[in-house]
Each structure stands twice: as structure tokens, then as C-alpha cells.
Amino acid sequence: MPTHVQDRHWGDLGVALLLAGLLTLAWTVQGWATLSALRLPDTDDVVRLQQIRDWLGGQAFGDLAQHRLGLPPGLEMHWSRLPDLVPGALIALFSPLLGAHAAELVAVIAWPMLLFAAALALVARIARILGAQGPLAAVLVALAYPATTLFMPGRIDHHGLQMVLLLAVVRAAVGGGSLAAGAAAGIATAASLVIGVETAPLLAIGCGAIVVRWIFGAHEGQARLAGYAAALVLSLAAASALLRTSGWNWPGCDGFTGQLWRVAQFGALVPMALAVFGFASRETGARSIAALIGTVAAIAGALAIAPGCLRPYGEVDPLLAQLWLANVAEAQPLLGAPASQAIGYAGLMLAGIGAGIWAWRCSRDGRWLMLLALQSTALALTAVQLRGAYAGALLAAPALAALIAGARTKGLVALLPAWLASAGLLYPIAGNMLAPLTAIGQASPDCTRPAAFARLAALPPGTLMASIDTGAWAVSATPHRVVAAPYHRNGAGNTAMYRFFLGSIENARPIAREWGVDYVALCPGDFDELGARTGNAARLSGALRSGTPPAWLRPISPPGEAPALFAVVSNPLEPRP
């Protein structure tokens, strides 16, 4: 490799490490009050931390069940052990030196920072390949809302890792063709599928880009596809042996299950067959026909093997879909979200698509079309669920970097709008400015802060009935079993929770008896998203809010404390303290 190319690689990496380090330091200082107490940004982060604790505490490597959630013996999570490896290793390494709490703190800060640096470096490399400036693209990624929220301190859930793996596939698809580049993309594709299916459509487009470059790319395209196919098949086979979880036989494709593995392994045979065919023919027409036949075979085979994979989360109870999923911000469709939120999530992605079209028209480089196909897929995913915007924001940076470089030649009149369009942090600000003004009332107490669970954690271990989000925090902060938490496989527990709180007072007690509930927790803002009807005194939630609990619930927290805690009394006639 020429020296100047090596220097550029190290320069891009240096910029990535510097940006990731500085932003992580700033975020850590800003949020230290809560971060130092391991109050992590999201419910998935705190449950992920608890999953790592359980594993390091002796739970089997392949046992991904959360044994204190839902019905005994616990809930089979749809997660993978793969995202646990690095933070788990950091905790195991530093615990003897720093103690468990400090070691966990190091892990939840260092792991997102490393992922952030990797994402910045990969985008910079992709930009350079396409003729844009790598450091400039890295700076734009550092501003790329909402993608940056995946790499903030405490974000140890799997989404940041999936974004890095996706970028590795994109880098191989648009970069120079080699066996090693293809193999890296194949390993990254398999690893991402092991983690979850959220990015599967984008991975499919990445695979398609590699196949397209094989059709037109002669020797380089052949080497890339051969490396990709071989690594994908072998990696999936290895994953089925090494990363198979206790939920392997779960009847769905919502995680790395047997069904998903069979579909993925069958699909991986198509690029393998194309790579073998490529040794026999280099003709563009023949390769195009073979790719078309392979694509049809892959789709037909996947539908035959596991048709349910088209709707990996389709088994959610309709009642839960209405009461819960419809109110999860990142699961909302783009057009169904508030305008302020839609602008914040999709603004940068749309600007990136516009810049990508401009870059392709200026250069006529077909690799911009590949990036545009990925960006358009991210937009389509965002139209269904806002979480698709994470990938869209990252993939926008190379084209926006090219746009800014082009605008420099035309002076400040063109440069200023180019920078404004490329600064991702401006879109949520603009969205908030467009949001309707609302009356400012008294802020509700924060039920997720560590101190809020101190009283509950001190109680003898039992079963807790609380709202979905409160349940996730309680799994990590207390020794109790919880009935409900924000995971779609926990349909029985989540449905029971809604029936308990939102049903009549008379029906709540049999539910508590059925689930063996010992404690009940209610936060002031619980169920507000469902409207004023949840405050009806005939419902248990309304009775608890008004301070008139039924006789079989004894208050065990001082008035005004959040969450309000109650103990289930076996004999409601016994006097209250």
C-alpha cells in the first residue's frame, strides 16, 4: 500500500478517535450525576447490563433468558450474547482492580466510545473511496442526529454495534475488490444477523451491491464476492454452534433463532453459487441472468422455509400493539409521529439523499447509486419505524461531505446552506421550534433515578407489578421478579399488567393472586399516553393516583414519593399502620 494512502488511513483513524474521545468526555461530564450511579439512557441498556451481570455471575453463556421477568422460569430474550462480549470482558478485567461498580462504569463509557470511533473511521473511509473528504465526513457523523444518540455513554445495547457492522459491509461494497474485503463484509453480515434483524433489509441491499459489482467487476468483483460468500456461510455455521441461545427453538425470526438461521444460511448459498458460477463465466449478460435467478430462488426459498420471517414481530398481541407499541417513539411510523419528531429523525437523511443524487449526477460514479439505494432503504424503514433513521443519518455523511466540498468553490452563499443542511443537530432544534406551544406544568418526579428504587430494593425479594418501563429499571435496580417489561415476547406479563392497572378494582386482585404479586409500584406519569381515562377512580390506576387504594393494597412509601409503593396484603381486614 502506498505511503500516502497509509497516512490517510491513520489520519482518518486519528480524527475518529479524537472526535469520539472529546464527545464522550463532554457527554460524560454533562451526565455524570446520573451516569455515575449507572442510570443508563434507555431501558434496553439497563437490562443489557443486568444480562451481563447474570452471565458473569454464573448464568450459562447460551442462556439468554431473563429469569426474573415474566412467568417462571423466566422470559427467553430475543437478544444475542455477541454484544455482551466486550463490555463483559471490560467488567471482568477491571472488577478486581476497581470494584464491580467502577468496572461497570468503565465498560458503559468505553464500549460506546469505541463503537463511535469505529463508525466515524468507517464513514471517513467510505467518503474517501467515493472521492469526498474523510475527516469532513467524520465531523458530519459527529453531528448526525439521531445516529449519535446510539453512541453516548451508557448506550451498551446492540444498536450501535449493528451500525458499525453495517458500515463495514458498505465499505466493502463500494471499495476496492479483494478476497479480504469480501470476507470482512461476510463476517459483518453474519454478526449483524446474529445480533438481530433490524438491519436485515439494509444488509440485503449491501449484498446486492456486492453482486452488482461482481456482474460488472471482472476479477475484483469475483474476488470480493467469493470472499463474502465463503465468510458468510462459514460465519453463520460457526454462529449456530457457538452463539446458539436457549431460545433457539423459538417459533419466530425476531432474534438469532433456528428459523432465522435456516433462512440466512439458505440465502447465503446464493452468493456462494454465483461466486462458483463466476469462475466459469465473466460475461456480463450471463452473470446478470444468474444473479436474477439467484435472487428469485433466495426469496422463494426464504418464504418456503419460514414465511413468518416477513413479520418478525408480528406475533405481538393486538391489544399490546395498541396500548404499548403504538406509543414507543422509535417504533412509530414517520407519518404517524409528531411533526417535530419526524423532522428531527428524517431531516438529515433526506438532505443526504438529495446530496447523493447531486454527487452521482456530478460524477456519474455508480457507487453513489449503491449508497443511494442504501439511503432509500433506510428511508423506507423509517417510514415504517423511526428507528430506520439511525442508519440513514450515518449514510448521509459521505454525500454531504461532497456537497460541502463542492459548495466551497462557489463561495459563502453556497457554503453556508450546505453546512446548514449537513448539520444533523439542527434538525431536532428546527423540529422543536415548529412544535406547538404547551402549557408548562409541574414536572413529574423521575421514577427512573437510582434513589427512586432504594426503598423497593430494600424489601424482601418478591414479585413486582409495575408499568412496562418501570419493570425494566426494576430488573436492574432490585432483586425482585417483575411481571412486565418492554419486550414483545413477554406478551402474557405485559397484557396482565395492563389488565391489572387499567381494569376494574375488583378484577385487579385475582390478577395479583394469579401472578403471585407481592408489591405494586405506580409512577405519577404512568399511562398518561393513553389519555385521561386512566385516571378514572373505577380503575385501579385511578384509585391509586387519588390516594384511595383498595384494602388489599397497603401503602409502604411516604405520600408524594415516586414511585408510590404498595404491598399486597393477604388478609385485607388486618389494620393498616
TAKAZI-V709167 format. One record per residue. N is the residue number from 1. PSI is psi as a letter, one per 40 degrees, with the letter a starting at -180 (999 if undefined). OMEGA is omega in radians with two decimals (* if undefined). D_LAST is the distance of its C-alpha to the last C-alpha in Angstrom with 2 decimals. Layout:
<<N/PSI/OMEGA/D_LAST> <N/PSI/OMEGA/D_LAST>>
//
This chain:
<<1/h/3.14/78.32> <2/i/-3.08/79.97> <3/d/-3.10/78.73> <4/d/3.08/77.89> <5/d/3.08/75.70> <6/d/3.13/73.87> <7/d/3.12/73.39> <8/d/3.12/71.86> <9/d/-3.12/69.44> <10/d/3.09/68.32> <11/d/3.10/68.21> <12/d/3.13/65.93> <13/d/3.13/63.66> <14/d/3.09/63.62> <15/d/-3.13/62.66> <16/d/-3.14/59.92> <17/d/-3.14/58.45> <18/d/-3.14/58.71> <19/d/-3.13/57.01> <20/d/3.14/54.24> <21/d/-3.12/53.65> <22/d/-3.13/53.65> <23/d/3.10/51.37> <24/d/3.10/48.93> <25/d/-3.13/48.91> <26/d/3.14/48.32> <27/d/-3.12/45.51> <28/d/3.12/43.88> <29/d/-3.12/44.04> <30/d/-3.07/42.76> <31/f/-3.01/39.72> <32/d/-3.08/39.11> <33/d/3.13/35.66> <34/d/-3.11/34.25> <35/d/-3.12/36.95> <36/d/3.07/36.48> <37/e/-3.13/32.89> <38/f/2.97/34.41> <39/g/-2.99/33.00> <40/i/-2.97/35.99> <41/d/-2.96/37.46> <42/i/3.12/36.81> <43/d/3.12/34.57> <44/d/3.13/37.65> <45/d/-3.10/38.18> <46/d/3.10/34.77> <47/d/3.05/35.04> <48/d/3.11/38.62> <49/d/3.12/37.48> <50/d/3.09/35.01> <51/d/3.10/37.89> <52/d/3.10/40.03> <53/d/-3.13/37.38> <54/d/3.14/37.12> <55/d/3.13/40.92> <56/d/3.12/41.37> <57/e/3.05/38.65> <58/e/3.10/40.73> <59/i/-3.05/40.43> <60/i/-3.11/43.93> <61/d/-3.11/46.12> <62/e/-3.13/46.69> <63/g/-3.12/43.10> <64/e/3.12/41.81> <65/i/2.97/38.82> <66/h/-2.95/35.37> <67/e/3.07/33.65> <68/f/-3.14/30.09> <69/h/3.09/30.84> <70/a/-3.13/31.07> <71/i/3.02/31.74> <72/i/0.12/32.45> <73/e/3.10/34.69> <74/i/-3.07/34.35> <75/h/3.02/36.30> <76/h/-3.13/39.98> <77/i/3.10/40.30> <78/e/-3.10/43.52> <79/i/3.14/44.02> <80/i/3.07/46.65> <81/e/-3.05/46.64> <82/d/3.14/49.51> <83/e/3.14/47.52> <84/e/-2.91/45.40> <85/d/-3.07/48.47> <86/d/3.10/49.13> <87/d/3.08/45.60> <88/d/3.11/44.84> <89/d/3.11/48.01> <90/d/3.13/47.13> <91/d/3.13/43.71> <92/d/-3.12/45.32> <93/d/-3.00/48.08> <94/e/-3.11/46.09> <95/d/3.13/43.02> <96/d/-3.10/44.92> <97/d/-2.98/46.19> <98/e/-2.98/43.30> <99/i/-3.01/40.15> <100/d/-3.07/38.35> <101/d/-3.12/36.67> <102/d/3.12/39.91> <103/d/3.08/41.96> <104/d/3.12/39.87> <105/d/3.07/40.27> <106/d/-3.08/44.03> <107/d/-3.07/44.18> <108/e/3.04/42.36> <109/d/-3.03/44.70> <110/d/-3.05/47.94> <111/d/3.07/47.99> <112/d/3.12/47.81> <113/d/3.11/50.34> <114/d/3.10/52.77> <115/d/3.14/52.48> <116/d/3.12/53.05> <117/d/3.12/56.14> <118/d/3.12/57.45> <119/d/3.13/57.00> <120/d/-3.12/58.78> <121/d/-3.13/61.62> <122/d/3.10/62.12> <123/d/3.09/62.28> <124/d/3.13/64.71> <125/d/3.11/66.87> <126/d/3.14/66.83> <127/d/3.14/67.89> <128/d/3.14/70.74> <129/d/-3.09/71.96> <130/e/3.07/72.17> <131/e/3.11/74.03> <132/i/-3.11/71.22> <133/h/-3.09/70.01> <134/d/3.14/67.43> <135/d/3.12/65.75> <136/d/3.10/65.51> <137/d/3.12/63.84> <138/d/3.10/61.34> <139/d/-3.14/60.52> <140/d/3.08/60.00> <141/d/3.12/57.60> <142/d/3.12/55.61> <143/e/-2.90/55.18> <144/g/3.02/54.78> <145/h/0.12/51.56> <146/e/-3.06/49.65> <147/d/-3.10/51.08> <148/d/-3.12/50.16> <149/e/3.14/46.44> <150/e/-3.02/46.86> <151/e/3.12/47.93> <152/i/3.12/45.43> <153/h/-3.11/43.55> <154/e/-3.11/40.81> <155/g/-3.09/42.65> <156/e/3.07/43.11> <157/i/-2.90/42.99> <158/e/-3.00/46.33> <159/d/3.11/47.66> <160/d/3.10/49.37> <161/d/3.11/51.11> <162/d/3.11/52.30> <163/d/3.12/53.85> <164/d/3.13/55.74> <165/d/3.08/57.04> <166/d/3.13/58.17> <167/d/3.07/60.05> <168/d/3.09/61.75> <169/d/-3.14/63.05> <170/d/3.14/64.25> <171/d/3.12/66.00> <172/d/-3.09/67.92> <173/d/-3.08/68.76> <174/e/-3.07/70.37> <175/a/3.13/71.70> <176/i/-3.09/74.76> <177/h/3.06/75.26> <178/i/3.11/75.00> <179/d/-3.11/73.76> <180/d/3.13/71.12> <181/d/3.11/69.84> <182/d/3.13/69.55> <183/d/3.11/67.82> <184/d/3.12/65.22> <185/d/3.12/64.52> <186/d/3.11/64.30> <187/d/3.14/61.81> <188/d/3.11/59.70> <189/d/3.14/59.77> <190/d/-3.13/58.66> <191/d/-3.14/55.88> <192/d/3.11/54.56> <193/d/3.08/54.58> <194/d/-3.11/52.74> <195/d/-3.09/49.97> <196/i/-3.03/49.69> <197/e/-3.05/51.70> <198/d/-3.08/50.87> <199/e/-3.08/54.22> <200/d/3.11/56.32> <201/d/3.11/58.32> <202/d/3.09/59.20> <203/d/3.10/60.20> <204/d/3.10/62.42> <205/d/3.08/64.14> <206/d/3.07/64.60> <207/d/3.12/66.21> <208/d/3.12/68.37> <209/d/3.10/69.53> <210/d/3.11/70.57> <211/d/3.12/72.49> <212/d/3.12/74.19> <213/d/3.02/75.34> <214/d/-3.12/76.62> <215/d/-3.04/78.65> <216/e/-2.93/80.38> <217/e/3.08/79.96> <218/b/-2.99/82.51> <219/d/-3.11/82.02> <220/d/3.13/78.97> <221/d/3.12/77.15> <222/d/-3.14/78.02> <223/d/-3.14/76.69> <224/d/-3.10/73.43> <225/d/3.12/72.82> <226/d/3.11/73.80> <227/d/3.14/71.37> <228/d/-3.06/68.59> <229/d/-3.12/69.12> <230/d/-3.13/69.50> <231/d/-3.13/66.45> <232/d/-3.14/64.31> <233/d/-3.10/65.30> <234/d/-3.13/64.92> <235/d/3.10/61.62> <236/d/3.10/60.06> <237/d/3.11/61.38> <238/d/-3.13/59.95> <239/d/-3.14/56.57> <240/d/3.13/56.40> <241/d/-3.00/56.82> <242/d/-3.03/54.84> <243/e/3.08/52.04> <244/h/-3.06/51.37> <245/i/3.10/47.63> <246/e/3.10/45.54> <247/f/-3.07/45.55> <248/d/-3.08/49.35> <249/e/3.09/49.63> <250/h/-3.06/47.21> <251/g/-3.14/49.10> <252/i/-3.13/49.49> <253/f/-3.08/50.93> <254/e/3.12/47.79> <255/a/-3.13/48.21> <256/g/3.12/50.65> <257/i/3.09/50.82> <258/d/3.13/53.81> <259/d/-3.13/54.68> <260/d/-3.13/54.77> <261/d/3.14/56.77> <262/d/3.10/59.37> <263/d/-3.11/59.82> <264/d/-3.12/60.09> <265/d/3.07/62.47> <266/d/3.12/64.66> <267/d/-3.13/64.76> <268/d/3.12/65.70> <269/d/-3.13/68.76> <270/d/3.07/70.24> <271/d/3.07/70.77> <272/d/3.11/71.97> <273/d/3.11/74.55> <274/d/3.12/75.58> <275/d/3.09/76.06> <276/d/3.12/78.27> <277/d/-3.11/80.21> <278/d/3.08/80.67> <279/d/-3.12/82.80> <280/d/-3.07/85.21> <281/h/3.05/85.38> <282/e/-3.11/85.09> <283/h/-3.10/86.13> <284/d/-3.11/83.71> <285/d/-3.13/84.34> <286/d/3.14/83.77> <287/d/3.12/80.58> <288/d/3.13/79.29> <289/d/3.13/79.94> <290/d/3.13/78.28> <291/d/3.12/75.19> <292/d/3.12/74.97> <293/d/-3.14/75.30> <294/d/3.12/72.69> <295/d/3.12/70.20> <296/d/-3.14/70.66> <297/d/-3.14/70.33> <298/d/-3.13/67.12> <299/d/-3.13/65.49> <300/d/3.13/66.74> <301/d/3.12/65.68> <302/d/3.12/62.17> <303/d/-3.14/61.76> <304/d/-3.09/63.11> <305/d/-3.06/60.99> <306/g/-3.13/57.60> <307/d/-3.14/57.71> <308/e/-3.14/53.93> <309/e/3.07/54.38> <310/d/3.10/55.43> <311/g/-3.04/51.77> <312/d/3.13/49.77> <313/f/-3.06/46.45> <314/e/-3.09/47.55> <315/e/-3.14/45.17> <316/h/3.13/42.11> <317/h/-3.11/40.64> <318/d/3.12/41.83> <319/d/3.11/38.33> <320/d/3.10/37.21> <321/d/-3.13/40.44> <322/d/-3.03/39.61> <323/d/-3.00/35.93> <324/c/-3.01/36.06> <325/d/-3.13/39.58> <326/e/-3.11/40.92> <327/e/3.04/38.50> <328/h/-2.95/39.19> <329/d/-3.03/41.48> <330/e/3.10/44.03> <331/e/-3.13/44.27> <332/i/3.04/45.42> <333/i/-3.06/49.13> <334/d/-3.09/51.10> <335/e/3.11/52.01> <336/e/-3.13/48.51> <337/i/3.03/46.89> <338/i/-3.08/46.66> <339/d/-3.12/50.00> <340/d/-3.14/48.63> <341/d/3.14/47.25> <342/d/3.12/50.41> <343/d/-3.13/52.62> <344/d/-3.09/50.68> <345/d/-2.96/50.82> <346/e/-3.03/54.32> <347/d/-3.10/56.27> <348/d/3.14/57.50> <349/d/3.12/58.28> <350/d/3.08/60.47> <351/d/3.12/62.22> <352/d/3.10/62.87> <353/d/3.09/64.40> <354/d/3.12/66.67> <355/d/3.12/67.67> <356/d/3.09/68.34> <357/d/3.11/70.70> <358/d/-3.12/72.48> <359/d/3.13/72.80> <360/d/-3.12/74.27> <361/d/3.14/76.73> <362/d/-3.01/77.88> <363/d/-3.03/78.30> <364/f/3.08/78.73> <365/h/-3.07/76.99> <366/e/3.14/75.53> <367/d/3.03/72.66> <368/d/3.10/71.14> <369/d/3.08/71.12> <370/d/3.10/69.12> <371/d/3.09/66.55> <372/d/3.10/66.56> <373/d/3.10/65.93> <374/d/3.12/62.82> <375/d/3.14/61.67> <376/d/3.08/62.30> <377/d/3.08/60.30> <378/d/3.09/57.39> <379/d/3.11/57.70> <380/d/3.09/57.71> <381/d/3.12/54.56> <382/d/3.10/52.95> <383/d/3.11/53.92> <384/d/3.11/51.75> <385/h/-3.05/48.94> <386/d/-3.09/48.71> <387/e/3.07/48.30> <388/e/-3.10/52.06> <389/e/3.13/52.59> <390/d/3.13/51.81> <391/d/-3.13/55.08> <392/d/3.14/56.92> <393/d/3.12/56.13> <394/d/-3.08/57.37> <395/e/3.12/60.50> <396/d/-2.95/61.37> <397/d/-3.12/62.09> <398/d/-3.13/65.61> <399/d/3.13/67.03> <400/d/3.06/65.47> <401/d/3.08/66.94> <402/d/3.13/70.32> <403/d/3.14/69.87> <404/d/3.12/69.23> <405/d/3.11/72.24> <406/d/-3.11/74.39> <407/d/-3.13/73.20> <408/d/-3.10/74.24> <409/e/-3.07/77.87> <410/e/3.05/77.52> <411/a/-3.04/76.06> <412/d/-3.11/72.95> <413/d/3.10/73.08> <414/d/-3.05/72.37> <415/d/-3.10/70.35> <416/d/3.08/67.58> <417/d/3.12/66.68> <418/d/3.10/66.88> <419/d/3.13/64.33> <420/d/3.12/62.04> <421/d/-3.04/62.17> <422/e/-3.10/61.50> <423/g/-3.03/58.51> <424/d/-3.11/55.60> <425/e/-3.13/52.99> <426/d/-3.07/54.59> <427/d/3.06/53.75> <428/d/3.08/49.94> <429/d/3.10/50.64> <430/d/3.12/53.07> <431/d/3.13/50.67> <432/d/3.10/47.92> <433/d/3.14/50.49> <434/e/-3.11/51.24> <435/i/3.11/47.61> <436/i/3.11/46.78> <437/h/3.12/45.04> <438/i/3.12/41.44> <439/h/-3.14/39.25> <440/h/3.13/37.24> <441/a/3.12/33.59> <442/h/-3.11/30.63> <443/i/3.10/30.39> <444/i/3.09/27.46> <445/i/-3.13/25.49> <446/h/-3.13/27.05> <447/e/-3.09/24.88> <448/e/3.14/27.62> <449/i/-3.10/27.71> <450/d/-3.11/26.86> <451/d/-3.11/24.11> <452/d/-3.11/22.28> <453/e/-3.06/21.90> <454/d/-3.12/21.00> <455/d/-3.13/17.23> <456/d/-3.13/18.12> <457/d/-3.11/20.93> <458/e/-3.12/18.89> <459/i/3.09/16.87> <460/i/-3.11/18.62> <461/h/-3.14/21.46> <462/a/3.14/20.85> <463/h/-3.05/22.10> <464/h/2.97/21.31> <465/h/-3.12/22.07> <466/i/3.12/23.15> <467/i/-3.03/26.24> <468/d/-3.10/29.59> <469/d/3.11/30.01> <470/d/3.12/26.48> <471/d/3.13/27.08> <472/d/3.12/30.24> <473/d/-3.11/28.66> <474/d/3.10/25.84> <475/d/-3.10/28.59> <476/d/-2.97/29.98> <477/e/-3.07/26.98> <478/i/3.09/24.60> <479/e/-2.97/25.20> <480/i/2.90/23.77> <481/i/3.12/25.88> <482/i/-3.11/26.01> <483/d/-3.00/27.12> <484/i/3.05/29.05> <485/i/-2.98/31.31> <486/g/3.13/34.52> <487/h/-2.94/37.03> <488/d/3.12/39.20> <489/e/-3.12/39.35> <490/f/-3.08/35.63> <491/d/-3.10/36.32> <492/d/-3.11/34.13> <493/d/-3.13/30.98> <494/d/3.10/31.63> <495/d/3.12/32.38> <496/d/3.13/29.23> <497/d/3.13/27.18> <498/d/3.11/28.96> <499/d/-3.12/28.61> <500/d/-3.05/24.85> <501/d/-3.02/24.19> <502/e/3.07/27.16> <503/a/-3.13/27.28> <504/i/3.13/25.61> <505/d/-3.12/21.96> <506/d/-3.11/23.31> <507/e/-3.07/25.35> <508/d/-3.06/22.76> <509/d/3.06/20.90> <510/d/3.10/24.20> <511/d/3.11/25.02> <512/d/3.13/21.82> <513/d/-3.12/22.68> <514/d/-3.09/26.29> <515/e/3.12/25.63> <516/f/-3.06/22.98> <517/h/3.07/20.53> <518/d/-3.07/17.51> <519/i/3.08/16.59> <520/h/3.11/17.49> <521/h/3.10/18.70> <522/h/3.07/20.23> <523/i/-3.09/22.41> <524/d/-3.08/23.47> <525/e/-3.11/27.02> <526/h/3.04/26.56> <527/e/3.11/29.08> <528/d/-3.12/30.61> <529/e/-3.11/33.96> <530/e/3.07/33.74> <531/i/-3.03/33.67> <532/e/-3.06/31.62> <533/d/-3.13/31.12> <534/e/3.11/28.22> <535/e/3.11/26.19> <536/h/-3.07/26.74> <537/e/3.11/23.57> <538/e/3.08/24.85> <539/i/-3.14/24.56> <540/d/3.14/21.39> <541/d/3.13/22.33> <542/d/3.13/22.66> <543/d/-3.14/19.35> <544/d/3.13/17.53> <545/d/-3.11/19.76> <546/e/3.12/19.16> <547/f/3.13/15.37> <548/g/-3.12/15.10> <549/i/3.06/14.20> <550/i/-3.03/14.78> <551/d/-3.08/12.33> <552/e/3.04/13.27> <553/h/-3.10/12.16> <554/h/3.11/8.64> <555/h/3.12/9.06> <556/e/3.06/9.40> <557/i/-3.13/11.79> <558/i/3.09/12.05> <559/h/3.12/13.67> <560/e/3.12/17.36> <561/i/3.14/17.43> <562/h/0.00/19.87> <563/i/3.03/19.49> <564/h/-3.06/16.22> <565/i/3.12/14.45> <566/i/3.03/12.58> <567/h/3.09/12.16> <568/h/-3.09/13.92> <569/h/-3.13/12.23> <570/d/3.10/15.07> <571/g/-3.06/13.88> <572/e/-3.13/12.46> <573/e/-3.14/12.23> <574/i/-3.06/9.46> <575/i/3.08/6.49> <576/i/3.12/3.78> <577/999/*/0.00>>
//
